[in-house]
Amino acid sequence: MCPGSITMERSVLEIHLKNLLVEKKAVIVKQWFDAVVETYPVDASGFLKNHAAQFTNPVGYTFAQGIEGLYDSLLDGLMPDRVSAFLDGIVRIRAVQDFAPSQAVSFIFLLKNVVREELKNVLRENRLFDELAAFDSAIDDLALFAFDIYMKCRETIYDIKAREARNATFRLLQKAKLIGENE
């Protein structure tokens, strides 16, 4: 057997998807980040890719930090409090942009494609389909968390818009002297 390949001591039964996902973390997280950024127009995606500068590119930075945190959370087991912290930043940004609800949370499902592409040979050779199905299920749960956060953000936006419309109407009625100052 050649160096770098699976040795006899490390049998097929000892290969677990989690170990592979940990081993390939840097590559998978980068590819997932790139896939999320590609959901934006070309001019915006180029800017978002420069995520190192927290203060000059807070959106790219939030995406990069959130994606890495979500990936780690998927590997460690989804704990709602921890996941919410990472999801919140990304979903809030996407909730105020011109995305349909399905598009706003679809970035989570991009991870499935990235993992399959990065690990396709190993998954097939070692028959890790059950573990992959469990990982996919965790990604689906993450998407449900994201959708809940998205809906809360949209509700907040709707409440703000409704309050602004009500206040504007009230001010117009006051100017027209149709209602008094104390009403």
NORUR-V629856 format. One record per residue. N is the residue number from 1. PSI is psi in whole degrees, -180 to 180 (NA if undefined). D_LAST is the distance of its C-alpha to the last C-alpha in Angstrom with 1 decimal. Layout:
n->{N;N}
psi->{PSI;PSI}
d_last->{D_LAST;D_LAST}
//
This chain:
n->{1;2;3;4;5;6;7;8;9;10;11;12;13;14;15;16;17;18;19;20;21;22;23;24;25;26;27;28;29;30;31;32;33;34;35;36;37;38;39;40;41;42;43;44;45;46;47;48;49;50;51;52;53;54;55;56;57;58;59;60;61;62;63;64;65;66;67;68;69;70;71;72;73;74;75;76;77;78;79;80;81;82;83;84;85;86;87;88;89;90;91;92;93;94;95;96;97;98;99;100;101;102;103;104;105;106;107;108;109;110;111;112;113;114;115;116;117;118;119;120;121;122;123;124;125;126;127;128;129;130;131;132;133;134;135;136;137;138;139;140;141;142;143;144;145;146;147;148;149;150;151;152;153;154;155;156;157;158;159;160;161;162;163;164;165;166;167;168;169;170;171;172;173;174;175;176;177;178;179;180;181;182;183}
psi->{140;155;145;-13;177;126;170;-35;-31;84;172;-35;-21;-10;122;147;-42;-43;-42;-40;-36;-45;-38;15;-52;-45;-46;-44;-43;-45;-37;-45;-47;-40;-39;-45;-33;-8;-5;160;157;-46;-39;-38;-36;-41;-42;-29;-24;78;4;-29;103;-37;-26;-17;69;-30;-49;-41;-45;-44;-47;-47;-42;-44;-44;-43;-40;-41;-48;-40;-38;-38;-34;-10;131;116;117;-43;-44;-44;-41;-38;-42;-40;-38;-48;-47;-47;-38;-44;-47;-24;-29;-5;174;55;142;158;-42;-37;-35;-35;-2;-18;-27;-41;-19;-26;-35;-47;-41;-46;-46;-40;-44;-35;15;-45;-44;-40;-45;-48;-35;7;58;32;-37;-43;-38;-39;-40;-40;-42;-40;-40;-38;-41;-42;-40;-41;-37;-42;-45;-41;-40;-45;-42;-47;-39;-41;-46;-38;-42;-45;-44;-44;-42;-45;-41;-42;-43;-41;-42;-44;-39;-43;-43;-44;-39;-41;-37;-45;-35;-1;35;-18;156;172;-31;-1;NA}
d_last->{85.1;83.7;81.7;78.0;78.3;77.9;80.8;82.8;81.2;77.7;78.1;75.8;74.6;73.4;71.2;67.6;64.7;62.7;65.6;65.7;62.0;62.2;65.2;63.5;60.1;60.1;61.1;58.8;55.7;56.5;57.1;53.9;51.9;53.7;52.9;49.1;49.1;50.9;47.9;46.4;47.5;50.7;49.2;46.6;49.2;51.5;48.9;47.9;51.5;51.6;49.8;51.6;49.2;46.1;44.2;45.4;45.0;42.6;42.3;46.1;46.4;43.8;45.7;49.1;48.1;46.2;49.1;51.7;49.7;49.2;52.9;53.8;51.5;53.2;56.5;55.6;53.7;50.1;48.0;44.3;43.1;45.5;45.1;41.3;41.5;43.7;41.9;38.4;39.2;40.9;38.6;35.4;37.1;38.2;34.9;33.2;36.2;37.1;39.0;38.9;38.5;42.3;43.1;40.8;42.7;46.1;47.2;48.2;50.6;52.3;53.9;56.0;57.7;58.3;60.0;62.1;63.2;64.0;65.8;67.2;70.8;70.5;68.3;70.9;74.0;72.8;71.0;67.8;65.9;64.7;63.3;61.7;60.1;58.7;57.4;55.8;54.1;52.6;51.4;49.8;48.0;46.8;45.4;43.5;42.0;41.1;39.4;37.2;36.2;35.6;33.3;31.2;30.9;29.9;27.3;25.8;26.0;24.3;21.4;21.0;21.2;18.7;16.1;17.0;16.7;13.2;12.1;14.2;12.8;9.2;10.9;13.0;10.5;9.1;12.9;13.7;11.4;10.5;6.7;5.6;5.7;3.8;0.0}
//
